[in-house]
Amino acid sequence: MTITGRRGFLKGSLAAMGGGLAAAATGGTARAAGDIKVNEWMKTLGEGVVSRPYGLPSEYESHVRRRWVEWLTATRESSVSFTPIQDLDGIVTPNGLCFERHHGGIAEVDPSEYRLMINGLVEKPLIFTLDDLKRMPRVNRFYFLECAANSGMEWRGAQLNGCQYTHGMIHCLQYTGVALKTVLEQAGIRPNGKWILAEGGDASGLDRSIPIEKALDDCMLAFAMNGEALRPEQGYPVRLVVPGWEGNMWIKWIRRIEVGDEPWHTREETSKYTDLMEDGRSRRFTWIMDAKSVVTSPSPQAPLKYKGVNVLSGLAWSGRGKVKRVDVTFDGGRNWVEAELAPPVLSRCLTRFHVNFEWDGRPLLIQSRCIDETGYIQPTKDELRAVRGTNSIYHNNGIQTWHVMASGEVENVEIS
């Protein structure tokens, strides 16, 4: 076997890698009882209520934060930050840690001046205020949002060392708002209305074409995330939610929806997220985010610290529905075990999985493989490249490999 990593080539065999695992480990390791230190915080009164009017994490968790890679883009105003998924548990992303993707910087919108226009092929063009939207029937749904470029730097090989950087352009929230169908039906869609153009209110004026069937099915106009108002970097006061589809279609600071009879984005100069094939052709209308998974611990930013009992943890998702199963391998694909899916398992939502195991200090090659309810099986990176080549940076849902070394440190590698 050849292991290709960021630091060059490592050669070995699965036989050498094996034996470092005993699956289905149970229980932790307790320490012998002894005297417990009386710490300083036990001797004095702490701060009282409202000393921290908006609650923040402990100072000892300050390392859990969004990060960015400076060389990826020319400016911060048109760039991306990454969710620290290796430091999180469960499926809900805290509001302050959701990754950002901006095309013209964060728009600071005064909610009292916010307006949403519905025009085009409708019977009655309308304008809504934020209060108008909040008076409509509520919808509450949990959904993941993944940027089409998530894992995009990995198409040609292992590049970024950390699942925050390889897979961190994703988050999962409970959205509250109104069904887009409710708003469009108030305007009255004409029979020849087949598409909508959703336009953002930031400096870039980002817009995207969406088929009317999707718009009327499950799209939302969300004004709250995880129970509070949207954050400015997530589109405050209102954003479009397009469940299961690539994140660039989830228009933030949405200001206008135009109904038309054909897609606006068919010309090369307006098609911003094109999947280039090896032969120079492009894939058209690749919106759905296919089944994908990643082990978040152990991973490069979450190394193994202890021999013996450990818990492998990760995330899986599919834009086509629910995650049905996740398999995990510790030896680069020779043997697979089925992971435990932690409830709830929801459609087009992140799903947390775990595997209990014992580690004896020998190297491991860890991978996860997601299978969704449609029967789609997450492919290897080589399987993807055989069909699509390496010219694209979008829709890379290939299986990720982590090389756990004897020291417990973890490296992003590929195996062949």
LUMLODO-954121 format. One record per residue (C-alpha): x, y, z. Coordinates in Angstrom, 1 decimal, padded with zeros to 4 digits, always signed. Example, Ala and Ser with C-alpha at 12.3 -4.5 7.8 and 13.67 -1.06 7.14 Angstrom:
BEGIN
+--------+--------+--------+
!      x !      y !      z !
+--------+--------+--------+
! +012.3 ! -004.5 ! +007.8 !
! +013.7 ! -001.1 ! +007.1 !
+--------+--------+--------+
END
This chain:
BEGIN
+--------+--------+--------+
!      x !      y !      z !
+--------+--------+--------+
! +000.0 ! +000.0 ! +000.0 !
! +001.1 ! +003.5 ! -000.7 !
! +000.0 ! +006.3 ! +001.6 !
! +000.2 ! +009.8 ! +000.0 !
! +000.2 ! +012.7 ! +002.5 !
! +001.0 ! +016.3 ! +002.7 !
! +004.6 ! +015.5 ! +003.8 !
! +005.4 ! +013.1 ! +000.9 !
! +005.1 ! +009.4 ! +000.6 !
! +004.8 ! +006.8 ! +003.3 !
! +005.0 ! +003.1 ! +002.4 !
! +003.7 ! +000.3 ! +004.4 !
! +001.1 ! -002.5 ! +004.4 !
! -002.3 ! -003.0 ! +005.9 !
! -000.8 ! -005.9 ! +007.8 !
! +001.5 ! -003.5 ! +009.5 !
! -001.3 ! -001.0 ! +010.2 !
! -003.7 ! -003.7 ! +011.6 !
! -004.0 ! -005.0 ! +015.1 !
! -004.2 ! -001.5 ! +016.6 !
! -007.9 ! -001.8 ! +017.2 !
! -010.3 ! -003.8 ! +019.2 !
! -013.8 ! -002.7 ! +018.3 !
! -016.9 ! -002.6 ! +020.6 !
! -014.8 ! -001.4 ! +023.6 !
! -016.9 ! -000.4 ! +026.6 !
! -016.4 ! +001.7 ! +029.6 !
! -013.7 ! +004.3 ! +030.4 !
! -010.7 ! +004.1 ! +032.7 !
! -011.3 ! +005.4 ! +036.2 !
! -008.4 ! +006.8 ! +038.3 !
! -007.6 ! +005.6 ! +041.8 !
! -009.3 ! +007.6 ! +044.6 !
! -007.2 ! +010.1 ! +046.5 !
! -007.2 ! +013.6 ! +047.9 !
! -009.0 ! +016.2 ! +045.8 !
! -007.3 ! +019.6 ! +045.6 !
! -009.3 ! +022.6 ! +046.9 !
! -009.0 ! +025.1 ! +044.0 !
! -009.0 ! +028.9 ! +044.2 !
! -012.5 ! +029.1 ! +042.5 !
! -013.9 ! +027.2 ! +045.5 !
! -012.8 ! +029.8 ! +048.0 !
! -014.3 ! +033.0 ! +046.6 !
! -017.7 ! +034.2 ! +045.3 !
! -017.9 ! +034.4 ! +041.5 !
! -019.6 ! +036.9 ! +039.3 !
! -023.3 ! +037.5 ! +039.7 !
! -026.1 ! +037.3 ! +037.2 !
! -026.1 ! +039.6 ! +034.1 !
! -022.3 ! +040.2 ! +034.6 !
! -022.2 ! +038.6 ! +031.2 !
! -025.4 ! +039.8 ! +029.5 !
! -024.9 ! +037.7 ! +026.4 !
! -023.4 ! +034.4 ! +027.5 !
! -020.1 ! +033.3 ! +026.0 !
! -018.1 ! +030.1 ! +026.3 !
! -015.6 ! +029.5 ! +029.0 !
! -012.2 ! +031.2 ! +028.5 !
! -010.7 ! +027.6 ! +028.5 !
! -012.7 ! +027.0 ! +025.2 !
! -011.3 ! +030.0 ! +023.4 !
! -009.6 ! +027.7 ! +020.9 !
! -013.0 ! +026.6 ! +019.6 !
! -013.5 ! +029.2 ! +016.9 !
! -013.9 ! +029.8 ! +013.2 !
! -010.7 ! +029.9 ! +011.2 !
! -009.7 ! +030.9 ! +007.7 !
! -006.9 ! +030.2 ! +005.2 !
! -005.4 ! +033.5 ! +004.2 !
! -004.0 ! +032.3 ! +000.8 !
! -007.3 ! +030.9 ! -000.4 !
! -008.7 ! +034.3 ! -001.5 !
! -007.5 ! +037.8 ! -002.2 !
! -009.6 ! +039.5 ! +000.4 !
! -011.7 ! +038.7 ! +003.5 !
! -014.7 ! +040.4 ! +001.9 !
! -014.9 ! +037.6 ! -000.6 !
! -013.7 ! +034.6 ! +001.4 !
! -014.7 ! +031.8 ! +003.7 !
! -014.3 ! +030.8 ! +007.3 !
! -014.5 ! +027.2 ! +008.6 !
! -016.6 ! +025.7 ! +011.3 !
! -014.5 ! +023.9 ! +014.0 !
! -016.3 ! +020.6 ! +013.6 !
! -013.6 ! +018.7 ! +015.4 !
! -014.5 ! +020.5 ! +018.6 !
! -018.2 ! +020.0 ! +018.5 !
! -020.6 ! +017.2 ! +019.4 !
! -024.2 ! +016.5 ! +018.6 !
! -025.6 ! +017.8 ! +015.3 !
! -026.5 ! +021.5 ! +016.0 !
! -023.8 ! +024.1 ! +015.2 !
! -023.7 ! +027.0 ! +017.7 !
! -024.6 ! +030.3 ! +016.0 !
! -021.2 ! +031.9 ! +016.7 !
! -019.3 ! +029.0 ! +015.0 !
! -021.2 ! +028.6 ! +011.7 !
! -018.9 ! +028.9 ! +008.8 !
! -019.1 ! +032.1 ! +006.7 !
! -019.0 ! +032.6 ! +002.9 !
! -019.2 ! +036.1 ! +001.6 !
! -019.0 ! +037.6 ! -001.9 !
! -019.0 ! +041.3 ! -000.8 !
! -018.6 ! +041.3 ! +002.9 !
! -021.2 ! +041.2 ! +005.7 !
! -024.2 ! +043.4 ! +005.0 !
! -025.5 ! +045.3 ! +008.1 !
! -029.2 ! +045.6 ! +007.4 !
! -031.6 ! +047.8 ! +009.5 !
! -034.6 ! +045.5 ! +010.1 !
! -036.9 ! +048.4 ! +010.1 !
! -035.9 ! +049.2 ! +006.6 !
! -035.9 ! +045.7 ! +005.3 !
! -038.0 ! +044.9 ! +002.3 !
! -038.6 ! +041.8 ! +000.2 !
! -040.0 ! +042.2 ! -003.3 !
! -041.9 ! +039.5 ! -005.3 !
! -042.2 ! +040.4 ! -009.0 !
! -042.0 ! +038.9 ! -012.5 !
! -044.6 ! +036.4 ! -013.7 !
! -047.0 ! +036.9 ! -010.8 !
! -050.6 ! +038.2 ! -010.7 !
! -049.8 ! +040.8 ! -008.1 !
! -046.3 ! +042.1 ! -007.4 !
! -045.8 ! +042.5 ! -003.6 !
! -043.4 ! +044.0 ! -001.1 !
! -043.1 ! +042.5 ! +002.4 !
! -041.5 ! +043.9 ! +005.6 !
! -039.9 ! +041.8 ! +008.2 !
! -043.0 ! +042.2 ! +010.4 !
! -045.2 ! +041.0 ! +007.5 !
! -043.2 ! +037.8 ! +007.2 !
! -043.3 ! +037.2 ! +011.0 !
! -047.1 ! +037.4 ! +010.9 !
! -047.3 ! +034.4 ! +008.5 !
! -047.6 ! +030.8 ! +009.6 !
! -044.4 ! +029.6 ! +011.1 !
! -042.1 ! +026.7 ! +009.9 !
! -039.4 ! +025.2 ! +012.0 !
! -036.9 ! +022.8 ! +010.4 !
! -033.4 ! +021.3 ! +011.1 !
! -031.2 ! +021.4 ! +008.0 !
! -027.5 ! +021.3 ! +007.1 !
! -026.0 ! +023.9 ! +004.8 !
! -022.8 ! +022.9 ! +002.9 !
! -020.8 ! +025.0 ! +000.6 !
! -020.3 ! +023.4 ! -002.9 !
! -016.6 ! +024.0 ! -002.4 !
! -016.4 ! +022.1 ! +000.9 !
! -013.4 ! +019.7 ! +000.5 !
! -012.6 ! +021.4 ! -002.8 !
! -008.9 ! +021.7 ! -002.2 !
! -008.6 ! +017.9 ! -001.9 !
! -009.5 ! +017.1 ! -005.5 !
! -005.8 ! +016.7 ! -006.6 !
! -004.6 ! +015.1 ! -003.3 !
! -004.3 ! +015.7 ! +000.4 !
! -003.8 ! +019.4 ! +001.0 !
! -005.2 ! +020.8 ! +004.2 !
! -004.4 ! +019.2 ! +007.6 !
! -007.5 ! +019.3 ! +009.7 !
! -011.1 ! +018.4 ! +009.2 !
! -012.0 ! +022.0 ! +010.0 !
! -010.3 ! +023.0 ! +006.8 !
! -011.1 ! +019.9 ! +004.7 !
! -014.8 ! +019.6 ! +005.7 !
! -015.6 ! +022.7 ! +007.8 !
! -017.7 ! +024.6 ! +005.2 !
! -020.8 ! +023.2 ! +006.8 !
! -023.2 ! +023.8 ! +009.6 !
! -026.5 ! +022.5 ! +010.8 !
! -029.2 ! +024.6 ! +012.4 !
! -032.9 ! +024.8 ! +013.4 !
! -034.3 ! +027.4 ! +011.1 !
! -037.5 ! +029.3 ! +011.9 !
! -039.4 ! +031.3 ! +009.2 !
! -042.1 ! +031.1 ! +006.6 !
! -042.5 ! +028.6 ! +003.8 !
! -041.5 ! +030.3 ! +000.5 !
! -044.6 ! +028.7 ! -001.0 !
! -046.8 ! +030.8 ! +001.3 !
! -045.2 ! +034.1 ! +000.1 !
! -045.3 ! +033.1 ! -003.6 !
! -048.9 ! +032.1 ! -003.5 !
! -049.9 ! +035.4 ! -002.1 !
! -048.4 ! +037.0 ! -005.2 !
! -050.0 ! +034.4 ! -007.5 !
! -047.7 ! +032.5 ! -009.8 !
! -048.7 ! +032.6 ! -013.5 !
! -048.9 ! +029.3 ! -015.4 !
! -045.7 ! +030.1 ! -017.3 !
! -043.7 ! +030.8 ! -014.1 !
! -041.2 ! +027.9 ! -014.0 !
! -038.2 ! +029.5 ! -012.2 !
! -037.4 ! +032.0 ! -009.6 !
! -034.4 ! +034.4 ! -009.3 !
! -033.4 ! +034.9 ! -005.7 !
! -031.4 ! +038.1 ! -005.2 !
! -029.3 ! +039.1 ! -002.2 !
! -029.1 ! +042.5 ! -000.6 !
! -025.3 ! +042.6 ! +000.0 !
! -022.7 ! +044.6 ! -002.0 !
! -022.3 ! +041.8 ! -004.5 !
! -026.0 ! +041.4 ! -005.3 !
! -025.5 ! +037.7 ! -005.5 !
! -028.4 ! +035.9 ! -007.2 !
! -029.3 ! +032.4 ! -008.1 !
! -031.9 ! +030.6 ! -010.3 !
! -034.1 ! +027.9 ! -008.6 !
! -036.7 ! +025.7 ! -010.3 !
! -040.3 ! +026.6 ! -009.2 !
! -040.8 ! +023.0 ! -008.1 !
! -038.1 ! +023.3 ! -005.5 !
! -039.3 ! +026.7 ! -004.4 !
! -042.8 ! +025.5 ! -003.8 !
! -041.6 ! +022.2 ! -002.1 !
! -039.5 ! +022.9 ! +000.9 !
! -037.7 ! +026.3 ! +000.6 !
! -038.0 ! +028.7 ! +003.5 !
! -037.5 ! +032.4 ! +004.2 !
! -035.8 ! +032.1 ! +007.6 !
! -035.5 ! +034.9 ! +010.1 !
! -034.2 ! +032.9 ! +013.1 !
! -031.5 ! +030.3 ! +013.7 !
! -031.4 ! +028.0 ! +016.8 !
! -034.1 ! +030.1 ! +018.4 !
! -032.6 ! +033.6 ! +017.9 !
! -032.4 ! +036.1 ! +015.1 !
! -030.1 ! +035.3 ! +012.3 !
! -026.5 ! +036.5 ! +012.8 !
! -025.5 ! +039.3 ! +010.3 !
! -022.9 ! +037.0 ! +008.7 !
! -025.7 ! +034.4 ! +008.1 !
! -028.0 ! +036.9 ! +006.3 !
! -029.8 ! +038.9 ! +009.0 !
! -032.6 ! +039.7 ! +009.0 !
! -033.9 ! +037.1 ! +006.3 !
! -032.2 ! +034.5 ! +004.2 !
! -033.4 ! +031.8 ! +001.8 !
! -033.2 ! +028.2 ! +002.9 !
! -032.9 ! +025.6 ! +000.1 !
! -032.7 ! +022.2 ! +001.9 !
! -030.2 ! +019.7 ! +000.6 !
! -028.9 ! +021.9 ! -002.1 !
! -025.5 ! +023.7 ! -002.4 !
! -025.0 ! +026.6 ! +000.0 !
! -024.5 ! +029.3 ! -002.7 !
! -028.2 ! +029.0 ! -003.5 !
! -029.2 ! +029.9 ! +000.1 !
! -029.3 ! +033.6 ! -000.6 !
! -028.5 ! +035.8 ! +002.4 !
! -030.0 ! +039.3 ! +003.1 !
! -032.6 ! +038.3 ! +000.4 !
! -034.3 ! +041.4 ! -001.1 !
! -036.0 ! +040.2 ! -004.3 !
! -037.6 ! +037.1 ! -005.8 !
! -038.5 ! +037.3 ! -009.5 !
! -040.6 ! +034.6 ! -011.1 !
! -039.6 ! +033.8 ! -014.7 !
! -040.1 ! +031.2 ! -017.5 !
! -036.5 ! +030.1 ! -017.8 !
! -033.3 ! +030.0 ! -015.7 !
! -031.3 ! +033.2 ! -015.6 !
! -028.0 ! +031.4 ! -015.1 !
! -027.3 ! +029.6 ! -018.3 !
! -024.6 ! +031.8 ! -019.7 !
! -020.9 ! +031.2 ! -018.8 !
! -020.4 ! +034.7 ! -017.4 !
! -023.2 ! +034.3 ! -014.8 !
! -022.7 ! +030.6 ! -013.9 !
! -020.4 ! +031.0 ! -010.9 !
! -020.3 ! +027.4 ! -009.6 !
! -019.5 ! +025.2 ! -012.6 !
! -018.3 ! +021.6 ! -012.2 !
! -015.5 ! +021.3 ! -014.8 !
! -014.9 ! +017.8 ! -016.3 !
! -011.6 ! +016.4 ! -017.4 !
! -012.5 ! +016.8 ! -021.1 !
! -013.4 ! +020.5 ! -020.8 !
! -017.2 ! +020.0 ! -020.6 !
! -019.1 ! +021.2 ! -017.6 !
! -021.8 ! +019.6 ! -015.5 !
! -025.1 ! +021.5 ! -015.5 !
! -027.5 ! +022.0 ! -012.6 !
! -025.5 ! +020.1 ! -010.0 !
! -027.4 ! +021.4 ! -007.0 !
! -027.9 ! +018.5 ! -004.6 !
! -025.2 ! +017.7 ! -002.1 !
! -024.6 ! +014.0 ! -002.2 !
! -024.1 ! +011.7 ! +000.7 !
! -020.9 ! +012.5 ! +002.6 !
! -019.2 ! +011.9 ! +006.0 !
! -016.0 ! +012.6 ! +007.9 !
! -014.5 ! +011.4 ! +011.2 !
! -014.0 ! +014.5 ! +013.3 !
! -012.2 ! +012.7 ! +016.2 !
! -009.6 ! +011.4 ! +015.9 !
! -008.5 ! +013.9 ! +013.2 !
! -005.5 ! +016.2 ! +012.7 !
! -006.9 ! +018.8 ! +015.1 !
! -008.2 ! +016.2 ! +017.5 !
! -005.3 ! +013.6 ! +018.0 !
! -005.5 ! +010.5 ! +020.1 !
! -004.2 ! +011.2 ! +023.6 !
! -004.6 ! +007.9 ! +025.3 !
! -004.1 ! +004.2 ! +024.6 !
! -006.9 ! +001.9 ! +025.6 !
! -010.6 ! +002.8 ! +025.4 !
! -011.5 ! +005.6 ! +023.0 !
! -014.5 ! +006.9 ! +021.1 !
! -014.5 ! +007.6 ! +017.4 !
! -016.9 ! +010.4 ! +016.5 !
! -018.0 ! +011.9 ! +013.2 !
! -020.7 ! +013.5 ! +011.0 !
! -022.6 ! +012.2 ! +008.0 !
! -025.2 ! +013.9 ! +005.8 !
! -027.1 ! +013.7 ! +002.5 !
! -029.0 ! +016.2 ! +000.5 !
! -031.3 ! +013.5 ! -000.8 !
! -032.8 ! +012.5 ! +002.6 !
! -031.8 ! +010.6 ! +005.8 !
! -028.5 ! +008.9 ! +006.5 !
! -029.3 ! +005.2 ! +006.6 !
! -025.9 ! +003.8 ! +007.7 !
! -022.3 ! +004.8 ! +008.3 !
! -019.4 ! +002.3 ! +008.1 !
! -016.0 ! +002.9 ! +009.6 !
! -012.7 ! +001.3 ! +008.9 !
! -009.5 ! +001.4 ! +011.0 !
! -007.2 ! -000.3 ! +008.4 !
! -007.7 ! +001.6 ! +005.2 !
! -010.7 ! -000.3 ! +004.0 !
! -009.8 ! -004.0 ! +004.6 !
! -012.4 ! -004.3 ! +007.4 !
! -015.5 ! -002.2 ! +008.1 !
! -017.7 ! -001.9 ! +011.2 !
! -021.1 ! -000.3 ! +011.3 !
! -021.2 ! +002.9 ! +013.4 !
! -023.9 ! +003.8 ! +015.9 !
! -026.1 ! +006.6 ! +014.7 !
! -027.0 ! +009.0 ! +017.5 !
! -030.6 ! +010.1 ! +017.4 !
! -032.3 ! +012.1 ! +016.0 !
! -031.6 ! +011.1 ! +012.4 !
! -033.4 ! +013.7 ! +010.3 !
! -033.7 ! +014.3 ! +006.6 !
! -031.1 ! +016.6 ! +005.1 !
! -029.6 ! +017.2 ! +008.5 !
! -026.3 ! +016.3 ! +010.0 !
! -026.2 ! +012.9 ! +011.7 !
! -023.7 ! +012.1 ! +014.5 !
! -022.1 ! +008.7 ! +014.5 !
! -019.8 ! +006.9 ! +017.1 !
! -017.7 ! +003.8 ! +017.3 !
! -016.2 ! +002.6 ! +020.6 !
! -012.7 ! +001.1 ! +020.2 !
! -009.5 ! +000.3 ! +022.0 !
! -006.1 ! +001.5 ! +020.7 !
! -002.8 ! -000.2 ! +021.5 !
! -000.6 ! +002.5 ! +020.0 !
! -000.1 ! +001.0 ! +016.5 !
! -000.9 ! +003.2 ! +013.4 !
! -004.4 ! +003.3 ! +012.0 !
! -005.9 ! +004.4 ! +008.7 !
! -009.4 ! +005.7 ! +009.5 !
! -012.2 ! +006.3 ! +007.0 !
! -016.0 ! +006.6 ! +007.2 !
! -018.5 ! +005.8 ! +004.4 !
! -022.1 ! +007.1 ! +004.4 !
! -025.1 ! +005.3 ! +002.8 !
! -028.3 ! +007.3 ! +002.6 !
! -031.9 ! +006.2 ! +002.4 !
! -031.9 ! +006.2 ! -001.4 !
! -029.1 ! +003.6 ! -001.4 !
! -026.4 ! +006.0 ! -002.6 !
! -023.0 ! +005.0 ! -001.3 !
! -020.4 ! +007.6 ! -000.6 !
! -017.6 ! +007.0 ! -003.2 !
! -013.8 ! +007.0 ! -002.8 !
! -011.9 ! +010.0 ! -004.1 !
! -010.4 ! +007.7 ! -006.9 !
! -013.9 ! +006.7 ! -008.0 !
! -014.9 ! +010.4 ! -008.3 !
! -011.7 ! +011.3 ! -010.2 !
! -012.2 ! +008.4 ! -012.6 !
! -015.5 ! +010.1 ! -013.7 !
! -014.9 ! +013.8 ! -013.2 !
! -011.1 ! +014.3 ! -013.3 !
! -009.4 ! +017.0 ! -011.2 !
! -010.4 ! +020.3 ! -012.8 !
! -013.3 ! +021.0 ! -010.5 !
! -013.2 ! +022.4 ! -006.9 !
! -016.9 ! +021.6 ! -006.3 !
! -019.0 ! +018.7 ! -005.0 !
! -016.2 ! +016.6 ! -003.6 !
! -017.9 ! +014.0 ! -001.4 !
! -015.1 ! +011.4 ! -001.6 !
! -014.1 ! +009.3 ! +001.4 !
! -011.6 ! +011.0 ! +003.7 !
! -008.6 ! +009.1 ! +005.1 !
! -006.8 ! +010.0 ! +008.4 !
! -003.5 ! +008.4 ! +009.3 !
! -003.2 ! +007.9 ! +013.0 !
! +000.5 ! +007.6 ! +013.9 !
! +002.0 ! +005.8 ! +016.9 !
! +002.4 ! +009.1 ! +018.7 !
! -001.4 ! +009.7 ! +018.4 !
! -000.9 ! +012.5 ! +015.9 !
! -003.1 ! +012.4 ! +012.8 !
! -002.3 ! +013.3 ! +009.2 !
! -004.4 ! +013.9 ! +006.2 !
! -003.4 ! +011.3 ! +003.6 !
! -004.6 ! +009.3 ! +000.6 !
! -004.2 ! +005.6 ! +000.0 !
! -003.9 ! +003.6 ! -003.2 !
+--------+--------+--------+
END
